[in-house]
Structure formats: C-alpha cells, structure tokens
C-alpha cells in the first residue's frame, strides 16, 4: 500500500503541527500509521524552515532563527515495531526541488572562529546539477539524501541524553539544550523537554551521511512502540564533513519503504543506526581528476598529540588557501569545501600526528583552474 504525507506550499512547520515537528520526544503523536512493507510518499521542508529566500543579500541569514531547525515530517507509526527491534528504512527515490542554498551562519560551522560574518550561496538545481550565481565556474552533480532521519527516543533515553549533554555543557562544551522557543509542537511538556535536532544520537537524527541516497537501507534501533520515524533536512549534494554547517539545502519529495527486524537491535547489540550504502552513491563520485590536500596535527606552529580535529582543520584550511590562490574568496572556498570536498581520515597511528586528507574534485569546475590541473597531472 502507498500512503502520502504532503505539506502545504509556503507553510512553516508551526502551521502544520499534525505532520511536522522540530524536537525529539516520545509523546509526539504520529501523523500516519503504516504496515511493514508499505511505501510512503513524503514531502519535506528545508533545514531552516523556509527562512532563506531565493533573493540576493544576506539579511535572511543574519536574521535566521536556529530554534526552528530542523522541521521534520512525521512521525510515522510502523505497526508491530517494538523496543528491541530494528526499523529498516529503504530509500527508494528522492525528487529534488529547483532551489537550494548554502549559508554560513555566525557561530556555527567547523571554522566558526574564522568566519564570523553571514554568507549565502543560492543554487539553481536542474538536470542533475547545481549552479550558483555566487560561486562562478562551479557545477556540482547531485546525489540527494536526507541529513536527518530518526526514530523517537524512549523517555529513559531522552532523560539520559539530557543529563549527559547538560554535564557536557557544564564542562564548557557546546550544547543546544531543550528550549521551548520555536518548538513544534508547542504544547508542554514536549516544548520544554524535547531534544534539539542539531546533533546525531542513538535514535538517529542529524547524521548527515551522504550515502543515505536512493538505494540505501538504514537500520534504526527501536525505542518506543511503532518506532515513530521522522525525516527532513534534504541535501542535493554534500561533501564529507559539511564543514560550513550546510550542504546544498533544499525541499524534497521522497518514497520510502519500511520493514522490521524482530529483536534485531537486541540480538545484534545495535545501539545506534547502521546502514547499507547505496551502490549508486558509492560509485557516484568517481572523479576523473582530484587534488588531495593533507593536514596533520600541527598548525600555526602548534603541535598537539593525536588530534584528529586539528588535522582536519589543517587539511581544510590548506584546501581553502588553495582555492583562494585560484581566485575564489575565502567565503566561496568555504562553501565549495562544504558541498564538494570530502574529508577523510588517512591514518590514526603515526604519533604524534594523525593525517586527514581533503579531496577536491576538479570535475566540479566548468573550466578547471590551470593551477589545479598542473597539480593533478
């Protein structure tokens, strides 16, 4: 059987709380019920809930309310799913919108200390590619997927997550605690207790795995009756790392199919999502020419032992510097890195310095810069 979850054109999440929410909580009522094997045709809003316009200028980025992130369509109650099971979500198809955006939001992103000003790139999506008037000579092929997919946490898991994240915040970590401002649903106690959707957790959430494209299967441990699955944050394409904080963000339509593995979570001791990547996604980025830039745990004459984060930062900054040398602004380079560069761990054993490599595909350029071609030859 095929069931549908459609959203009203131009609406925000708060306008349709019966099919949309932006917090994780076990008491959010399901939008529909489905049987295992059913297909659901579903529509989703973009990650910032329509706050970013297709007009030039950055006022909408400056005024963006992060309390509205991420509007999720659902929850979907899968009949027969019980705690201890695995919910299998098969991604059958994703249809992209014609408009996408990438933004740099002050205070957010991997290099937030170096990019304090807002920036926006608008993307025109057509024929399987995205181009932007803000980033000339770049055409990026699409491999759409959903950044956020997940099931509801149990009340026990919700409380455990709340405690550990509050402990982290008290120790100086960056945490977005529960906040009723902008919450959907707005009713209590969900608004004040619901977990923010920014980080991934055991129930899934904002995993941002680009291999969740059509043909993939994602397995979620079930924590509540019916699993209560939700989805959103569609990306047209993304580099591994999503370093500026956004990919090519968009609205989307999808077809999903659901299955249950009885006691699969319990039997196989699966405590967080696992997945079978799409074969198309694994083959998708077979670039003809690539420049790979390394980074290790030394930057600005500072050396730290076994620091993967510093190695990644070093590789990314080296890649941005290279893009600047061929004519892009620092902000343009940061966005290119977020939507097209793959950060990969190369080694974790050669103490004191780990190696992270930034893979920059030259195929994204309509006319690859001569300097980059010289390196790639």
C-alpha positions in Angstrom: 0.0 0.0 0.0 1.1 3.6 -0.7 0.4 6.3 1.8 1.2 10.0 1.5 2.4 12.9 3.7 2.1 16.2 1.9 2.9 19.7 3.1 1.1 22.9 2.2 3.0 25.1 -0.2 4.5 28.1 1.6 3.7 26.8 5.0 6.0 26.6 8.0 6.3 23.7 10.5 4.3 25.6 13.1 1.4 25.8 10.6 1.1 22.0 10.3 2.0 20.5 13.7 0.0 17.4 12.9 2.6 16.4 10.4 5.7 18.4 11.4 7.9 18.7 14.4 11.4 20.1 15.2 12.1 18.3 18.5 12.6 14.7 19.5 10.2 13.4 22.1 8.3 10.1 22.6 5.0 11.8 23.2 4.7 13.5 19.8 1.6 12.0 18.1 2.1 10.0 14.9 1.0 11.6 11.6 0.1 8.3 10.0 0.3 4.5 10.6 1.8 2.1 8.1 2.2 -1.7 7.9 5.7 -3.2 7.3 6.2 -3.3 3.6 4.1 -0.1 2.9 5.5 2.7 0.8 5.2 6.3 2.0 5.4 9.2 -0.4 6.6 12.1 1.7 7.4 15.8 1.3 9.9 17.7 3.5 10.8 21.3 4.2 14.3 22.7 4.1 16.5 22.6 7.2 15.8 26.3 8.1 12.1 26.0 7.5 11.8 28.4 4.6 13.7 31.3 6.2 16.3 31.5 3.4 14.9 33.2 0.3 16.0 33.0 -3.4 16.8 36.7 -3.3 20.3 38.1 -3.2 21.5 39.6 0.0 22.3 38.1 3.4 19.6 39.7 5.6 17.7 36.4 5.8 20.8 34.6 7.0 21.6 37.3 9.6 18.0 37.1 10.9 17.7 33.3 10.8 16.2 31.7 13.9 18.1 28.4 14.7 15.4 27.4 17.2 13.3 26.4 14.1 15.9 23.8 12.9 15.1 21.1 11.7 11.4 20.8 10.6 10.8 17.1 10.2 7.9 15.4 8.5 6.3 12.7 10.7 6.3 10.8 13.0 5.3 7.7 11.1 4.0 4.8 13.3 5.1 1.4 11.9 2.7 -1.2 13.1 4.3 -4.0 15.1 7.6 -2.2 15.8 8.6 -2.7 19.4 11.6 -1.7 21.6 14.5 -4.0 20.8 13.6 -4.3 17.1 15.3 -2.7 14.2 13.3 -0.4 11.9 14.6 -0.7 8.3 14.0 2.3 6.2 14.6 1.8 2.5 15.2 4.9 0.4 13.5 4.3 -2.9 13.6 7.7 -4.6 14.3 11.4 -3.9 13.0 14.2 -6.1 14.9 17.5 -5.6 13.4 21.0 -5.5 14.6 23.5 -8.1 16.1 25.9 -5.4 18.8 25.2 -3.0 21.1 27.2 -0.7 24.3 27.1 1.3 24.8 29.5 4.1 27.5 30.5 6.6 25.8 31.3 9.9 27.9 33.2 12.5 28.8 30.9 15.4 28.1 27.7 13.5 30.3 25.5 11.4 33.7 23.8 11.7 35.7 27.0 11.2 33.2 29.3 13.0 36.1 31.2 14.7 37.4 32.2 11.3 34.1 33.0 9.6 32.2 35.4 11.8 30.1 37.0 9.1 27.0 35.6 7.3 27.2 34.4 3.7 24.8 32.9 1.3 25.1 31.0 -2.0 21.9 30.3 -3.9 21.8 27.2 -6.1 19.8 26.6 -9.2 19.0 22.8 -9.4 18.3 21.5 -12.9 19.2 18.4 -14.9 21.0 16.7 -12.1 23.4 19.6 -11.3 23.5 22.7 -9.1 25.0 26.0 -10.1 25.2 29.2 -8.2 25.5 32.9 -9.3 27.5 33.4 -6.1 30.1 30.8 -7.0 31.1 31.1 -10.7 32.6 28.3 -12.8 31.3 25.6 -10.5 28.7 22.9 -11.4 28.1 20.2 -8.8 26.4 16.9 -9.7 23.6 15.9 -7.4 23.5 12.9 -5.1 20.4 13.7 -2.9 19.9 12.4 0.5 18.3 13.3 3.8 20.5 14.7 6.5 18.0 13.9 9.3 16.3 10.6 9.8 15.4 9.1 13.1 13.0 7.4 15.5 11.7 8.7 18.8 13.8 8.2 21.9 12.2 6.5 24.9 11.6 8.6 27.9 14.5 6.9 29.6 16.8 7.6 26.7 15.6 11.2 26.5 16.4 11.7 30.1 19.8 10.0 29.7 20.7 12.3 26.8 19.5 15.4 28.6 21.7 14.6 31.6 24.9 13.8 29.7 24.5 16.9 27.4 23.9 19.1 30.4 27.0 17.6 32.0 29.0 18.4 28.8 27.6 22.0 28.8 28.7 22.4 32.4 32.2 21.3 31.4 32.3 24.0 28.7 31.1 22.0 25.7 28.9 23.5 23.0 25.4 22.2 23.5 22.0 23.3 22.5 19.8 22.3 25.4 16.0 21.9 25.2 14.4 25.2 24.5 10.6 25.9 24.1 11.3 28.9 21.8 10.3 28.0 18.3 9.5 24.4 19.4 6.9 22.4 17.4 4.8 21.0 18.9 4.3 24.0 21.2 2.4 22.1 23.9 4.1 21.2 27.2 5.9 19.3 28.4 7.1 18.5 24.9 8.2 22.0 24.1 10.4 22.3 27.2 11.6 18.7 27.2 12.1 17.9 23.5 15.7 17.4 22.3 17.1 19.7 19.7 17.7 18.1 16.3 21.2 19.6 15.7 23.3 16.6 16.9 23.0 12.9 15.9 22.3 10.5 18.7 21.4 6.8 19.3 17.9 7.4 17.7 19.5 8.8 14.5 18.8 12.4 13.8 21.2 14.8 12.1 23.6 12.1 10.9 24.4 13.9 7.6 25.7 10.8 5.9 25.7 11.4 2.2 25.4 7.7 1.4 21.7 7.7 2.5 20.8 8.3 -1.1 18.3 6.2 -3.1 19.1 2.5 -2.9 20.3 2.7 0.7 18.8 1.0 3.7 19.1 2.5 7.2 18.6 0.4 10.3 17.4 2.2 13.4 17.2 0.6 16.9 13.6 1.0 18.1 13.0 2.6 21.5 9.2 3.1 21.5 6.1 1.3 20.2 5.7 2.0 16.5 9.2 3.4 16.2 7.8 6.9 15.4 10.1 7.6 12.4 10.6 11.2 11.1 12.6 12.7 8.2 13.8 16.1 6.9 16.9 18.2 6.0 17.2 17.2 2.4 20.5 17.8 0.7 21.1 17.9 -3.1 24.8 17.2 -2.5 27.3 17.4 0.3 31.0 16.8 0.9 32.0 14.5 3.7 32.3 16.9 6.6 29.7 19.5 5.7 32.2 21.9 7.1 30.5 25.3 6.8 27.4 23.9 8.5 25.2 23.5 5.4 25.2 21.4 2.3 23.1 22.3 -0.8 19.9 22.6 1.3 16.5 22.1 -0.3 13.0 20.9 -0.1 12.3 17.5 -1.4 9.9 14.6 -2.1 10.8 11.0 -1.4 9.5 7.5 -1.5 10.3 5.3 1.5 9.5 1.6 2.4 9.6 0.2 5.9 10.5 -3.2 7.3 11.1 -4.6 10.8 13.8 -6.9 12.0 12.3 -8.6 15.1 14.5 -8.1 18.1 17.3 -7.1 15.7 18.6 -4.3 18.0 18.7 -6.7 21.0 20.0 -9.7 19.1 22.9 -7.9 17.3 23.5 -5.3 20.1 22.9 -2.4 17.7 22.7 0.8 19.8 22.9 3.4 17.0 22.0 3.5 13.3 23.7 1.2 10.8 23.2 1.3 7.1 23.8 -0.4 3.8 25.1 2.3 1.4 23.5 2.9 -2.0 25.7 1.3 -4.7 24.9 4.3 -6.8 26.3 6.6 -4.1 29.4 4.5 -3.7 30.1 4.8 -7.4 28.7 8.3 -7.7 31.9 10.3 -7.1 34.4 8.6 -9.4 36.0 11.9 -10.4 38.4 12.0 -13.4 40.8 14.3 -11.6 41.2 15.1 -7.9 43.6 17.2 -5.9 44.0 15.8 -2.4 45.4 18.1 0.3 46.7 16.7 3.6 46.7 18.1 7.1 48.2 16.9 10.3 48.2 17.9 14.0 50.4 21.0 13.5 49.0 24.4 12.7 50.3 27.9 13.4 53.4 26.4 14.9 51.4 24.4 17.4 51.7 20.7 17.7 49.2 18.5 19.6 49.4 14.8 20.1 46.9 12.5 18.3 44.5 15.3 17.4 42.2 14.4 14.6 40.2 17.6 14.8 43.4 19.7 14.4 44.5 17.5 11.5 41.1 18.0 9.8 41.3 21.8 10.4 44.7 21.9 8.9 43.6 20.0 5.8 40.6 22.2 5.3 42.5 25.4 5.7 45.1 24.2 3.2 42.3 23.5 0.7 40.7 26.9 1.3 44.1 28.6 0.8 44.5 26.7 -2.5 41.0 27.8 -3.7 41.8 31.4 -2.8 45.0 31.2 -4.9 42.9 30.4 -8.0 40.5 33.3 -7.5 37.8 32.4 -5.0 37.0 34.5 -2.0 37.5 32.8 1.4 33.7 32.5 1.9 33.3 31.0 -1.6 36.0 28.5 -0.9 34.5 27.6 2.5 31.1 26.8 0.8 32.8 24.8 -2.0 34.5 22.8 0.7 31.2 22.1 2.4 29.3 20.9 -0.6 32.1 19.2 -2.6 35.3 18.4 -0.6 35.5 15.1 1.2 37.5 15.0 4.4 38.8 11.5 5.1 41.0 10.1 7.9 44.1 8.7 6.3 45.9 7.4 9.4 45.5 7.3 13.2 48.7 5.6 14.2 51.7 7.7 13.3 52.0 9.5 16.6 52.1 12.3 17.4 50.4 13.4 14.1 47.3 11.9 12.5 46.6 12.6 8.9 43.4 13.9 7.4 43.1 14.4 3.7 40.7 16.9 1.9 39.8 15.5 -1.6 38.9 18.3 -4.0 37.3 17.0 -7.3 38.3 19.1 -10.3 35.2 17.8 -12.2 33.0 20.4 -10.4 34.7 23.2 -12.3 33.3 24.1 -15.7 36.8 25.1 -16.6 39.3 23.7 -14.1 41.8 26.4 -13.0 45.1 25.9 -14.7 47.0 25.9 -11.4 44.9 23.0 -10.1 45.3 21.0 -13.3 49.0 21.3 -13.1 48.9 19.7 -9.6 46.5 17.0 -10.8 48.6 16.0 -13.8 
